[in-house]
Amino acid sequence: MESEAKQRRGEKTMKVKGVKFGMYLSTPTPATSAYIVDAQRAEQMGFDSLWAADHLLTVPSGGKVPEVWTMFTAIAGTTRHIRMGTCVSDSFRRHPSVFAQKLATLDCLSNGRINLGMGAGEMMNLEQFGIPWKKPVSRLIEAVEIMRKLWSGEVFSYEGEFWQLKNAFLQINPLQESIPIYFGANGPRTRELTGKMADGWIPCSMSPALYKKHLEEVKEGARKAGRSMDEIDRVLYVYTTIGKDHESALKKLEPYKSSIVLWPKILEEGGYTTEPLAIVEPDLYSKIMVNEEGEKKFKEYGEFVPMEVVEDFSIAGTVDDCIEQIAEYIKAGVTHFAFVPVGPDPMRILLRYSREIIPYFRNR
């Protein structure tokens, strides 16, 4: 039976060269120093990238939420090869010129290993701190345009709706020609925008079928902009675990249902809508607040999410099961995985990936 599975997955994965594998540093954390240790171990295990949230607050609460770029600076000093990026930052909390200088500096310090994930933002990082959340997509476009111009080294003026610059320039450039910008795009407008102007796409967890469907909107944006899809790195943020069998592995994911399926609207897009879910706000995660009421909403929402969806939106099972599921995502268009390992010892999950799963794809 196992040899048949290996034969099937061999047929599915003959052309997968160039796929990258990353690790997501989960927030909150019991101790910020744990991130440095985990990053070092991920690099030693051969992972290509590290990804982390750029939050002031997060749900579920209960641990520490460090400032992500400070954390990456510490990691850059203790690693040599692994790339670092956010999943994702917003355009509200930092002026784009200040942000551009910060990232250019860190890119130099890390020897050119920085990625930047950008998204529309969430209320938990803004409203509780008196930061208005208005026109997030228009603001995102302006911020990206300004940062790229600053990284190019040119002197320029800019008259936008949100920012106005006069003869602006930086006295530091990134080591890379320009820092790659990934869009955390989970709606039709931002997915098309990804194709038009981003270097990469980082959607939330979803099934291979839904990923393939949404990727068509990214492709349409690229077509309109005259771009090749080879210019766009397609990431998948996905929860994963390994067990003695598929059922026991899937059981480990049950407490994380709210986090695996972040956006209730994605359930409807995938045809999973049930009556209880119909009363949940479609963009619940964007609007949730880190307080007693918000935590309660987030937990209750997770109780509505069927395990069928968790199964479809994650990578879980035996090593062979995970290989087959990864192959399906690659067929759907994924070129880069950001794994969120789940279990009593998450790094042990990544170790098995390093020894048994990643070599399978890299040796094809």
Protein Blocks (a to p, Z undefined) as FASTA:
>chain_A
ZZmmmmmmmmmmmpmghiacddddddddfblklmmmmmmmmmmnopabdcddddfbdcde
hiacddfklmmmmmmmmcfkbccddddddfklpcfklmmmmmmmmmmmnnopaccdddeb
pfklmmmnopacehkllmmmmmmmmmmmmmnopacddddfkbccehiacfbdcfbfbdcd
ddddfbfklmmmmmmmpcbdcdddddfklmmmmmmmmmmmmmmnopafklpccddddddd
ddfbfklmmmmmmmmmmmmmmplklmmmnopacfklmmpcfklmmmpccdfklmmmmmmm
mmmpcfklmmmmpccddfklmmmmmmmmmmnopabdcdddedjblmlmmmmmmmmmmmmm
mmZZ
